[in-house]
Each structure stands twice: as structure tokens, then as C-alpha cells.
Amino acid sequence: MRSRGVIRAGALGAAVVAALLLSGCADGRPPRPVDSAATTPVEVSGYGTERREGRLVFSAEYTIRNTTRAPVAYKIAFAFLDSDGLASDLKWVSRTVRAGQVDDGTVWIPWEGRDGAGGVRVTEVVQTPL
């Protein structure tokens, strides 16, 4: 039912991002987005179209890995791509993940009247230590 579209962050890259974010928050600077092309704590593990409550939706399963020693609030932007690979819709998700934990979720949007599903991309991740 679901295609695999995986965006992975290396352990070293995730540690560097976590260290930068923690040092940035210690001096009062606001949290900053993480470039998903470089490294991200969010991985899209599967996506596809399905029927929910009688209508066609495009959904994506994702995993968030908090490798820090503190709980983190995440704001994540998911771009849903049409069959041509163009971003058709953007959906924001907010989740809080405890220190050193992994959290799974599903995000979806209505997809009636559209042709094909080209994938889902994480376009922005904002992390705020709590």
C-alpha cells in the first residue's frame, strides 16, 4: 500500500545539529530551522494514497528521533508532491518528544481529484528544547 521514501539523518549529523541547537538556546537566540537536505531528526518511512472516512487522502508515516538529553518540541513542514514531483500541499505538524525517545506519527491531506502521488518531503524542522 505504501511506497518507501526515506530521508535519513546520520548519527554524527544529528549530534552536530543537537549540539548547535542546544548552544544556540543557551545564549537566548531563538530556535532555528534545520536544513532537511543536510540532516534532520525526521524520517518519512512510507507514503501513499488511501481511503479514510470515505474519501481519498495522501498520507505519510514519519519518525522523529530526539537524540538530546531534554524534551524537544518539533514543528515539521511536510510537502506532499504530485505525480510530477511538484509540491502540491504543505502541512505543518507539532509534536513534543521526550529526551532520547523516538516518536512515530502519520500526517495526511485530502487528495480527491488529483492524479498520482509523487512523494512526501520534509521541508523544514524547527526544534525548541523545553
C-alpha positions as CSV (number, residue, x, y, z in Angstrom):
1,M,0.0,0.0,0.0
2,R,2.8,2.5,0.7
3,S,5.9,3.4,-1.2
4,R,9.1,3.9,0.6
5,G,10.5,7.4,0.5
6,V,13.2,7.7,3.2
7,I,15.1,10.8,4.3
8,R,17.8,9.8,6.8
9,A,20.0,11.8,9.1
10,G,23.4,10.4,10.0
11,A,24.1,9.9,13.7
12,L,27.1,12.3,13.5
13,G,25.0,15.0,11.7
14,A,22.2,14.6,14.2
15,A,24.6,15.1,17.1
16,V,26.1,18.2,15.5
17,V,22.6,19.7,14.9
18,A,21.6,18.9,18.5
19,A,24.8,20.5,19.8
20,L,24.3,23.6,17.7
21,L,20.7,23.9,18.8
22,L,21.5,23.4,22.5
23,S,24.3,26.0,22.3
24,G,22.0,28.4,20.4
25,C,19.3,28.2,23.1
26,A,21.7,28.6,26.0
27,D,22.6,32.2,24.8
28,G,19.0,33.3,24.3
29,R,18.9,33.1,20.5
30,P,15.6,31.8,19.0
31,P,15.4,28.2,17.7
32,R,16.3,27.9,14.0
33,P,15.1,25.6,11.3
34,V,17.2,22.5,10.4
35,D,18.0,22.1,6.8
36,S,16.3,18.8,5.9
37,A,18.6,18.3,2.9
38,A,21.6,18.2,5.3
39,T,20.4,16.4,8.4
40,T,17.1,16.0,10.1
41,P,15.7,14.2,13.1
42,V,12.6,13.4,11.0
43,E,12.4,10.4,8.6
44,V,9.5,9.8,6.2
45,S,9.2,6.0,6.4
46,G,6.3,5.5,4.0
47,Y,3.6,7.3,2.0
48,G,0.7,6.7,-0.3
49,T,-2.9,7.3,-1.0
50,E,-5.7,5.5,0.9
51,R,-9.4,5.9,1.7
52,R,-10.2,7.5,5.1
53,E,-13.8,8.2,6.1
54,G,-14.9,7.6,2.5
55,R,-12.5,10.0,0.8
56,L,-9.2,9.7,-0.8
57,V,-6.2,11.1,1.2
58,F,-2.5,11.2,0.7
59,S,-0.8,10.1,3.9
60,A,2.8,9.8,5.2
61,E,4.2,7.9,8.1
62,Y,7.1,9.5,9.9
63,T,9.5,9.0,12.8
64,I,11.1,11.7,14.9
65,R,14.3,10.9,16.9
66,N,15.2,13.1,19.8
67,T,18.9,12.4,20.5
68,T,19.2,15.2,23.0
69,R,19.1,15.0,26.8
70,A,16.0,17.2,27.1
71,P,12.4,17.0,25.7
72,V,12.1,18.9,22.4
73,A,9.0,20.5,20.8
74,Y,9.2,20.0,17.0
75,K,7.4,21.9,14.2
76,I,7.7,20.0,11.0
77,A,6.6,21.0,7.5
78,F,5.7,18.1,5.1
79,A,5.4,18.9,1.4
80,F,3.1,16.5,-0.5
81,L,4.3,16.0,-4.1
82,D,2.1,15.4,-7.1
83,S,2.9,12.8,-9.7
84,D,5.2,15.3,-11.5
85,G,7.2,15.7,-8.3
86,L,5.9,19.3,-7.6
87,A,4.9,20.3,-4.1
88,S,1.1,20.3,-4.2
89,D,0.3,21.0,-0.5
90,L,2.2,21.8,2.7
91,K,1.1,20.5,6.1
92,W,2.7,21.5,9.4
93,V,2.8,19.1,12.4
94,S,3.7,19.9,16.0
95,R,5.0,17.2,18.3
96,T,6.8,17.0,21.6
97,V,9.3,14.1,22.0
98,R,10.9,13.2,25.4
99,A,14.7,13.1,25.8
100,G,16.3,10.2,23.9
101,Q,13.0,8.9,22.6
102,V,11.6,8.1,19.2
103,D,8.0,9.1,18.2
104,D,6.0,7.8,15.2
105,G,3.1,9.5,13.5
106,T,1.0,9.9,10.4
107,V,0.2,13.1,8.6
108,W,-2.4,13.3,5.8
109,I,-4.2,15.7,3.5
110,P,-7.3,15.3,1.3
111,W,-6.3,14.1,-2.2
112,E,-9.6,13.8,-4.2
113,G,-9.4,14.7,-7.9
114,R,-5.6,14.5,-8.1
115,D,-3.5,12.2,-10.3
116,G,-0.9,10.1,-8.6
117,A,1.3,10.7,-5.6
118,G,5.0,11.6,-6.1
119,G,6.2,11.5,-2.6
120,V,6.5,13.4,0.7
121,R,9.4,15.6,1.7
122,V,10.3,17.2,5.0
123,T,10.9,20.8,4.0
124,E,11.5,22.4,7.4
125,V,12.1,21.3,11.0
126,V,12.2,23.7,13.9
127,Q,13.3,22.3,17.3
128,T,12.7,24.1,20.6
129,P,14.1,22.5,23.8
130,L,11.6,22.6,26.6
